Amino acid sequence: MTQAAHSILKSALSLEESERALLAGVLLESLESDHDEGTEQAWLSEVDRRVAELDAGKVETLPLETVMSQLKKNIRGKANR
């Protein structure tokens, strides 16, 4: 990693979690070289389907803290294997 990249990373890691997530998303999008309309439409349809399930009460939502805690436990478990 170059010094410039290391400096940017250090600054980015000092951001609030929500800002880091937004930055990560923008960076990932910048790596997508091909714009696939079919894939984008499929994702939009999936989002619509999930919103409809939420609106109909067919799925249970969990607090973000619960989800993040479980993800961290899963990641730690995989790292210890």
N, CA and C atoms as a LAMMPS dump frame, in Angstrom:
ITEM: TIMESTEP
0
ITEM: NUMBER OF ATOMS
243
ITEM: BOX BOUNDS ff ff ff
-5.0000000000000000e+02 5.0000000000000000e+02
-5.0000000000000000e+02 5.0000000000000000e+02
-5.0000000000000000e+02 5.0000000000000000e+02
ITEM: ATOMS id mol type element x y z
1 1 1 N 0.857 -1.172 0
2 1 2 C 0 0 0
3 1 3 C 0.902 1.234 0
4 2 1 N 0.565 2.193 -0.835
5 2 2 C 1.363 3.41 -0.884
6 2 3 C 1.148 4.246 0.377
7 3 1 N 2.041 5.185 0.605
8 3 2 C 1.911 6.072 1.768
9 3 3 C 0.618 6.879 1.681
10 4 1 N 0.284 7.327 0.466
11 4 2 C -0.95 8.096 0.284
12 4 3 C -2.174 7.248 0.64
13 5 1 N -2.201 6.007 0.168
14 5 2 C -3.325 5.114 0.465
15 5 3 C -3.388 4.821 1.963
16 6 1 N -2.248 4.618 2.578
17 6 2 C -2.208 4.356 4.024
18 6 3 C -2.741 5.56 4.802
19 7 1 N -2.387 6.74 4.375
20 7 2 C -2.863 7.958 5.03
21 7 3 C -4.38 8.096 4.892
22 8 1 N -4.885 7.816 3.691
23 8 2 C -6.336 7.878 3.46
24 8 3 C -7.047 6.841 4.317
25 9 1 N -6.486 5.626 4.371
26 9 2 C -7.087 4.56 5.178
27 9 3 C -7.132 4.959 6.649
28 10 1 N -6.058 5.507 7.143
29 10 2 C -6.01 5.934 8.55
30 10 3 C -7.091 6.98 8.826
31 11 1 N -7.239 7.923 7.922
32 11 2 C -8.286 8.942 8.08
33 11 3 C -9.675 8.327 8.009
34 12 1 N -9.858 7.414 7.058
35 12 2 C -11.168 6.783 6.89
36 12 3 C -11.566 5.985 8.123
37 13 1 N -10.616 5.307 8.727
38 13 2 C -10.914 4.49 9.909
39 13 3 C -11.295 5.33 11.119
40 14 1 N -10.986 6.614 11.084
41 14 2 C -11.352 7.485 12.206
42 14 3 C -12.768 8.041 12.066
43 15 1 N -13.411 7.775 10.924
44 15 2 C -14.779 8.249 10.693
45 15 3 C -15.777 7.446 11.514
46 16 1 N -16.967 8.016 11.682
47 16 2 C -18.068 7.289 12.317
48 16 3 C -18.423 6.072 11.462
49 17 1 N -19.004 5.072 12.077
50 17 2 C -19.336 3.826 11.378
51 17 3 C -20.2 4.072 10.145
52 18 1 N -21.202 4.929 10.266
53 18 2 C -22.089 5.18 9.133
54 18 3 C -21.336 5.844 7.981
55 19 1 N -20.4 6.73 8.313
56 19 2 C -19.608 7.379 7.266
57 19 3 C -18.666 6.384 6.597
58 20 1 N -18.09 5.468 7.384
59 20 2 C -17.222 4.439 6.816
60 20 3 C -18.006 3.539 5.877
61 21 1 N -19.228 3.182 6.266
62 21 2 C -20.068 2.321 5.433
63 21 3 C -20.391 3.01 4.113
64 22 1 N -20.747 4.28 4.179
65 22 2 C -21.052 5.024 2.964
66 22 3 C -19.826 5.106 2.069
67 23 1 N -18.679 5.412 2.654
68 23 2 C -17.43 5.498 1.898
69 23 3 C -17.09 4.152 1.249
70 24 1 N -17.254 3.073 1.995
71 24 2 C -16.975 1.737 1.456
72 24 3 C -17.872 1.441 0.258
73 25 1 N -19.135 1.791 0.372
74 25 2 C -20.063 1.567 -0.732
75 25 3 C -19.674 2.339 -1.977
76 26 1 N -19.295 3.593 -1.795
77 26 2 C -18.886 4.415 -2.934
78 26 3 C -17.626 3.847 -3.574
79 27 1 N -16.676 3.419 -2.746
80 27 2 C -15.446 2.837 -3.283
81 27 3 C -15.727 1.552 -4.058
82 28 1 N -16.602 0.701 -3.515
83 28 2 C -16.943 -0.533 -4.219
84 28 3 C -17.628 -0.25 -5.548
85 29 1 N -18.529 0.716 -5.544
86 29 2 C -19.21 1.074 -6.794
87 29 3 C -18.217 1.575 -7.836
88 30 1 N -17.154 2.251 -7.373
89 30 2 C -16.174 2.78 -8.325
90 30 3 C -15.394 1.67 -9.017
91 31 1 N -15.418 0.459 -8.464
92 31 2 C -14.718 -0.675 -9.061
93 31 3 C -15.542 -1.398 -10.114
94 32 1 N -16.825 -1.127 -10.148
95 32 2 C -17.709 -1.78 -11.101
96 32 3 C -17.548 -1.125 -12.465
97 33 1 N -16.915 -1.845 -13.372
98 33 2 C -16.653 -1.272 -14.681
99 33 3 C -17.801 -1.488 -15.665
100 34 1 N -18.528 -2.58 -15.526
101 34 2 C -19.624 -2.877 -16.438
102 34 3 C -20.956 -2.58 -15.763
103 35 1 N -21.773 -1.831 -16.444
104 35 2 C -23.107 -1.54 -15.938
105 35 3 C -24.067 -2.544 -16.557
106 36 1 N -24.566 -3.45 -15.752
107 36 2 C -25.446 -4.507 -16.237
108 36 3 C -26.885 -4.155 -15.87
109 37 1 N -27.631 -3.695 -16.833
110 37 2 C -29.022 -3.278 -16.611
111 37 3 C -29.88 -4.424 -16.081
112 38 1 N -29.644 -5.647 -16.559
113 38 2 C -30.424 -6.788 -16.095
114 38 3 C -30.204 -7.061 -14.621
115 39 1 N -28.954 -6.971 -14.19
116 39 2 C -28.646 -7.189 -12.779
117 39 3 C -29.25 -6.092 -11.921
118 40 1 N -29.13 -4.862 -12.377
119 40 2 C -29.703 -3.744 -11.622
120 40 3 C -31.218 -3.903 -11.483
121 41 1 N -31.878 -4.297 -12.554
122 41 2 C -33.331 -4.501 -12.505
123 41 3 C -33.691 -5.644 -11.569
124 42 1 N -32.886 -6.699 -11.572
125 42 2 C -33.138 -7.825 -10.671
126 42 3 C -33.032 -7.385 -9.217
127 43 1 N -32.022 -6.559 -8.902
128 43 2 C -31.885 -6.061 -7.535
129 43 3 C -33.058 -5.168 -7.154
130 44 1 N -33.501 -4.316 -8.064
131 44 2 C -34.649 -3.455 -7.776
132 44 3 C -35.895 -4.288 -7.508
133 45 1 N -36.08 -5.351 -8.272
134 45 2 C -37.222 -6.246 -8.055
135 45 3 C -37.113 -6.926 -6.697
136 46 1 N -35.906 -7.331 -6.335
137 46 2 C -35.693 -7.972 -5.033
138 46 3 C -35.982 -6.998 -3.892
139 47 1 N -35.563 -5.766 -4.042
140 47 2 C -35.85 -4.759 -3.02
141 47 3 C -37.352 -4.566 -2.892
142 48 1 N -38.044 -4.463 -4.01
143 48 2 C -39.506 -4.307 -3.974
144 48 3 C -40.159 -5.488 -3.273
145 49 1 N -39.69 -6.701 -3.566
146 49 2 C -40.255 -7.905 -2.947
147 49 3 C -40.048 -7.871 -1.437
148 50 1 N -38.849 -7.497 -1.007
149 50 2 C -38.559 -7.469 0.424
150 50 3 C -39.354 -6.391 1.149
151 51 1 N -39.513 -5.235 0.528
152 51 2 C -40.314 -4.165 1.128
153 51 3 C -41.765 -4.623 1.268
154 52 1 N -42.266 -5.307 0.258
155 52 2 C -43.643 -5.813 0.318
156 52 3 C -43.797 -6.815 1.461
157 53 1 N -42.798 -7.68 1.671
158 53 2 C -42.843 -8.634 2.783
159 53 3 C -42.848 -7.905 4.124
160 54 1 N -42.032 -6.865 4.231
161 54 2 C -42.012 -6.074 5.464
162 54 3 C -43.361 -5.42 5.71
163 55 1 N -43.901 -4.789 4.675
164 55 2 C -45.185 -4.103 4.791
165 55 3 C -46.315 -5.054 5.168
166 56 1 N -46.231 -6.29 4.683
167 56 2 C -47.273 -7.281 4.961
168 56 3 C -47.055 -7.984 6.301
169 57 1 N -45.964 -7.687 6.979
170 57 2 C -45.685 -8.32 8.264
171 57 3 C -45.249 -9.77 8.138
172 58 1 N -44.738 -10.168 6.987
173 58 2 C -44.335 -11.557 6.762
174 58 3 C -42.947 -11.876 7.299
175 59 1 N -42.158 -10.851 7.588
176 59 2 C -40.801 -11.066 8.082
177 59 3 C -40.604 -10.303 9.382
178 60 1 N -39.693 -10.812 10.189
179 60 2 C -39.375 -10.183 11.468
180 60 3 C -38.12 -9.338 11.302
181 61 1 N -38.175 -8.125 11.798
182 61 2 C -36.988 -7.277 11.746
183 61 3 C -36.238 -7.387 13.069
184 62 1 N -34.946 -7.114 13
185 62 2 C -34.094 -7.147 14.181
186 62 3 C -33.387 -5.809 14.315
187 63 1 N -33.09 -5.388 15.546
188 63 2 C -32.343 -4.156 15.723
189 63 3 C -30.934 -4.295 15.13
190 64 1 N -30.408 -3.207 14.603
191 64 2 C -29.084 -3.216 14.003
192 64 3 C -28.041 -3.753 14.974
193 65 1 N -28.143 -3.381 16.238
194 65 2 C -27.166 -3.822 17.232
195 65 3 C -27.139 -5.345 17.351
196 66 1 N -28.29 -5.969 17.267
197 66 2 C -28.383 -7.426 17.34
198 66 3 C -27.719 -8.064 16.124
199 67 1 N -28.002 -7.533 14.962
200 67 2 C -27.432 -8.071 13.725
201 67 3 C -25.921 -7.912 13.726
202 68 1 N -25.439 -6.721 14.089
203 68 2 C -23.996 -6.471 14.086
204 68 3 C -23.292 -7.36 15.099
205 69 1 N -23.878 -7.55 16.259
206 69 2 C -23.29 -8.414 17.278
207 69 3 C -23.161 -9.846 16.767
208 70 1 N -24.205 -10.35 16.118
209 70 2 C -24.174 -11.71 15.586
210 70 3 C -23.151 -11.836 14.463
211 71 1 N -23.071 -10.829 13.605
212 71 2 C -22.074 -10.863 12.526
213 71 3 C -20.661 -10.906 13.088
214 72 1 N -20.402 -10.096 14.108
215 72 2 C -19.068 -10.076 14.723
216 72 3 C -18.734 -11.426 15.345
217 73 1 N -19.708 -12.055 15.991
218 73 2 C -19.481 -13.387 16.565
219 73 3 C -19.169 -14.389 15.47
220 74 1 N -19.905 -14.335 14.368
221 74 2 C -19.677 -15.246 13.242
222 74 3 C -18.289 -15.045 12.649
223 75 1 N -17.887 -13.796 12.493
224 75 2 C -16.577 -13.498 11.926
225 75 3 C -15.475 -13.997 12.85
226 76 1 N -15.624 -13.744 14.15
227 76 2 C -14.623 -14.219 15.12
228 76 3 C -14.533 -15.737 15.099
229 77 1 N -15.69 -16.396 14.991
230 77 2 C -15.712 -17.853 14.958
231 77 3 C -14.981 -18.406 13.747
232 78 1 N -15.155 -17.755 12.602
233 78 2 C -14.479 -18.204 11.385
234 78 3 C -12.985 -17.935 11.464
235 79 1 N -12.592 -16.847 12.118
236 79 2 C -11.17 -16.498 12.231
237 79 3 C -10.444 -17.461 13.155
238 80 1 N -11.167 -18.073 14.084
239 80 2 C -10.55 -18.997 15.047
240 80 3 C -10.461 -20.425 14.526
241 81 1 N -10.929 -20.667 13.325
242 81 2 C -10.912 -22.025 12.77
243 81 3 C -9.567 -22.345 12.177
